């Protein structure tokens, strides 16, 4: 948990991804389109298990895992739901990831 927590707090927005994951690409593309310069980390096996435990209790995919302001927001479904509800941009502003 320490490794993920340390990396998650290094920037306003941090995304953990896996190579070849289309949902990871969709989330990082959305954040980029919004003007966010997120730190993106590709996970290894140990980190993926740690993320899976934090994200969904060890069931289902561990990536993408999005952290805003050092706090876990969630995966693709949560990020997209926040965006569609108009809540993602204010959250990003509060974390200092967006200025406008």
Buried (B, 14 or more C-beta within 10 A) or exposed (E): EEEBEEBBEEBBBBBBBBEEBEBBEBBBEBBEEBEBEBBBBBBEEEBBEBBBBBBBEEEEBBBBBBBBBBEBBBBBEBBBEBBEEEEBBEBBEEBEBBEE
